[in-house]
């Protein structure tokens, strides 16, 4: 039987405490009956990657994949979070990620042309957001004006998205969500809208700084979840 050659890449690394590291690695490799390289690789990955299973997958297969990046990672996170039961989101603590998306969006505005495949679905989700805000205004007298104003703005943005999509700015929709976060954070439709936004923006800036910031946010947010 032909032997399959593993795809192994080598990287030269210098250590200031090589003797200590060498002994630690040798001992663990002996105890676990694994190669020293496997021990080092596992330790490095565990220090960089989130512990939570889903978050780890997004980082490995979206954020740092060869064909991945910021946009694909945000889409994956928001789509996954929309998959709760009874129209509820899986998690309601994604505020830092939404804020990150809005900040990054401000750096890379892409003008839609109205032919985007995701646009009709996006408008449907936005219409649902409008209805939600209008309902919240009716059910929360103390925030009636606040939710009412947001609902009115959302309706204006929806009209523009349907009739003149070339003039919309994606950042406005993030602001709608952020302004009414308490009323929208645990609703699946919110994250469907956000997932569409992640796809509609084609100019995400995949810089080392942005990736590193998103990685830290994912680790922090997902640390509140259980595997």
Residue pairs with C-beta under 8 A, 6 or more apart in sequence:
15 21
25 36
25 39
25 40
26 36
28 34
28 39
29 35
29 36
29 38
29 39
32 39
48 215
49 56
49 59
49 60
49 219
50 56
50 59
50 218
50 219
50 222
50 223
51 222
51 223
51 227
52 222
52 223
52 225
52 226
52 227
53 227
54 80
54 222
54 225
55 218
55 219
55 221
55 222
55 225
58 73
58 76
58 77
58 80
58 218
59 73
59 215
59 218
61 68
62 68
62 69
62 72
62 73
62 76
63 69
63 70
63 72
63 73
63 211
63 214
63 215
63 218
64 211
65 72
69 204
69 206
69 211
70 104
70 204
70 205
70 206
70 210
70 211
70 214
71 198
71 199
71 201
71 202
71 204
72 198
73 214
73 218
74 97
74 101
74 194
74 195
74 198
75 195
75 198
75 199
77 94
77 97
77 218
78 94
78 191
78 192
78 194
78 195
78 198
79 191
79 192
79 195
80 90
81 89
81 90
81 91
81 94
81 188
81 191
82 89
82 90
82 188
82 189
82 190
82 191
82 192
82 195
83 90
83 188
84 90
84 188
87 187
87 188
87 189
88 186
88 187
88 188
89 185
89 186
89 187
89 188
89 190
89 191
91 221
91 224
91 225
92 185
92 186
93 185
93 221
93 224
94 185
94 191
94 221
95 178
95 181
95 185
96 217
96 220
96 221
97 214
97 217
97 218
97 221
98 174
98 177
98 178
98 181
98 194
99 178
100 213
100 214
100 217
101 174
101 194
101 197
101 198
102 171
102 174
102 175
102 178
104 204
104 205
104 210
105 170
105 171
105 174
105 197
105 201
106 171
107 205
108 201
108 203
108 204
108 205
109 169
109 170
109 171
109 203
110 170
110 200
110 201
110 202
110 203
111 166
112 119
112 165
112 166
112 168
112 200
113 165
113 166
114 165
114 166
116 165
116 200
118 196
118 199
118 200
119 161
119 165
119 200
121 192
121 196
122 161
122 193
122 196
122 197
122 200
123 158
123 161
123 162
125 189
125 192
125 193
125 196
126 154
126 157
126 158
126 161
126 173
126 193
127 158
128 189
129 154
129 176
129 177
129 184
129 189
129 190
129 193
130 151
130 154
130 155
130 158
132 183
132 184
132 187
132 189
133 147
133 148
133 150
133 151
133 154
133 180
133 183
134 147
134 148
134 151
136 143
136 147
136 151
136 180
136 183
137 143
137 144
137 145
137 146
137 147
137 148
137 151
138 144
140 147
140 183
146 180
147 180
147 183
150 176
150 179
150 180
153 176
154 176
157 168
157 172
157 173
157 176
160 167
160 168
161 168
170 197
170 200
170 201
173 193
173 197
174 194
174 197
177 184
177 190
177 193
177 194
184 190
204 210
